[in-house]
């Protein structure tokens, strides 16, 4: 069972397409939020001055587990885990830009860089 299945708002909406529901499948998340800093060093002075240049590009990574049958879109039919994975891969290829609804940080306009899978058949 996913450890964060109470995050009902976890979803991704590709531009011009239906929302992809990922609530209940989230196992872990990783946020990389940083700042861009300029460093100025001067002759015959110890240390440096640091100036903020604004926020760096945020990076989000999620680990989801697709099991059983569930709808992928609001009001959509239940789909098997394999069918949902296929639909997610097709959505990422067709339109990687969209609106991410993150369980902790809310809504962000993002680009979906990649989708990766791992299976261990018994």
PEJOZI-V511563 format. One record per run of one state. SS is the DSSP state (H for helix, E for strand, L for the rest). FROM is the first residue (numbers start at 1). TO is the last residue. If there is no record, write none. Layout:
ss=(SS SS)
from=(FROM FROM)
to=(TO TO)
This chain:
ss=(L E L E L E L E L E L E L E L E L H L E L E L)
from=(1 11 15 19 22 26 33 35 41 49 56 59 65 70 71 79 80 81 95 97 103 106 112)
to=(10 14 18 21 25 32 34 40 48 55 58 64 69 70 78 79 80 94 96 102 105 111 122)
